[in-house]
Amino acid sequence: MQAAGGRRKGNNSHPVKIRELTVQAKERLGRIRQDDVSELFSLRLEATARIYGIRDRRALKLLWYDRYHGTNTKAVYPVRLR
């Protein structure tokens, strides 16, 4: 978490509000009974690969791997280009 901070100040790993996820991701959270949290944590692995999970103190409960980060039609968390 200390290295998180975005493009200029870290490694692009950061918390993500549930309301900002795609509809498909929100539906999946309901199916796996994990829809009672307000945010997930996005952990950057590569340029377009992310792992999403729920933070619990110093642990991350992994939920899924997203190899389509940035592709709005397939991504868990759509990227809004500047």
Secondary structure, DSSP 4 states (H G I P E B T S, - for coil): -TT---TTTS-S-EEEEGGGS-HHHHHHHHHTT-TT-SEEEEEE-SSS-EEEEEEETTEEEEEEEETTTT-TTT-SS-----
